[in-house]
Amino acid sequence: MKWMKAALICGLLFSCAFGLISLVFYFGEWDRLLFVSLFGFFIGLIAATEIDKKAFPNPAIFQVFSGLMAGLVIGVAFSLDIDKIILLTILGGVLGWLAPYWIKYVQIP
């Protein structure tokens, strides 16, 4: 259960950080705030596996699953068509799968 706590804390912290920056600079654009906060949560979940590697028994599976869920949630949150939701879900899974390569270049706001 340590992995779940680490993932939730990192996800919420990143979501709040990304959302706060969006709220300060783009106040009133609520769709943007939702998207940026969800994106921050996804980055936090992926970063949790890189921050605390010992807490996650299999980080690759967690990263792919997080990517799949991020694409699905973003598609549903914006009420997109089913084909676009499926495309976003697949794209999120690919981003999660490739996360070990790109996560080290993400600059946290």
N, C-alpha and C positions, 0 to 999 in steps of 0.2 A: 504493500500500500504506500510505500515511500515514493514510488514513481508517480502515483496519482496526485499526491500532495505537491510534489515538485512541479508537475505539469500544470496543475491548476494555479499555483502561485505565479509561475512564470507567465502563463497565459493571461491572467488577470492584470499583472503588472505591465506587461507589454501593451495590452489592450487599453489600459488607462493612460499610459504614456502617449500612445499614438492618438487616442481619442482626445486627450487634453490639447495636444498640439493642433489638431483639426478644429477643436472648439474655439481656441484662441484666435486662429487666423481665418477661419471660415465660419464664423458664428451665423447660425440660421440655415445653413445647408445641412439638413438633417439626414438626407440620403448619404451624403459624403461622410458624415460623422459615423453612421452605422457601418458603412463599408470600411472605413479606416479602422474602426474599433474591431471589427471582425478580422480584418487583415492582421492587425496587431496581435489579436489572440492566436491566430494561426502561427505567426512568427514566434510568439512566446512558446507555443507548444513544441515547435521544431527546435527552438533554442534551448529548451529545457533538457533535451537529450544530449546536447553538446555541453551544457553547463555542468550537469551532474550525471556523468556517464555511468557511474556505479549504481545509480538508482533504477536504471532501466535495464531489464533483462535482455530485451531485443529491441534496440532503438530503431532499426530500419523498419520493422513492421509498424511500430508506433508512428513513425514519421509518415509512412504511406497512408495509414489509416487516418491520421490527422489531416493530411492533404485532401483525402477523399471527403471527409466530413466538412472541411472548410469550403470546398467547392459546392457541396450539396446545400449547406446552410446559406451561403451567399446567394445561390440561385433561388432558393425558396424565399429568402428574405426580400428579394426584389421582384417576386412574382413573375419569374420568367417562364417561357414555354418549356415543356418537358425535354425537348431536344437540346435546348440551351443549358438546362440543368444537368443533363447527362454529360454534355461537353465540359461544363465547368467542373463536374465531379471527376472526370477523367483527367482534366488538366491539373486539378488539385492533387490527384494521386501521383501524377508525373512529377510535379513540383516537390511533393513529399519524398519521392524516391530519389530525386537529385539533390535533396537538401544538404547532405554532407559536403557537397561541392560548392554551393552558393551561400550557405548560411554564414560563413566566416567573412563575407564581404558586405553583409547588411549592417548599416550604421544605425544605431539606435538613436532616436531623437533626444 
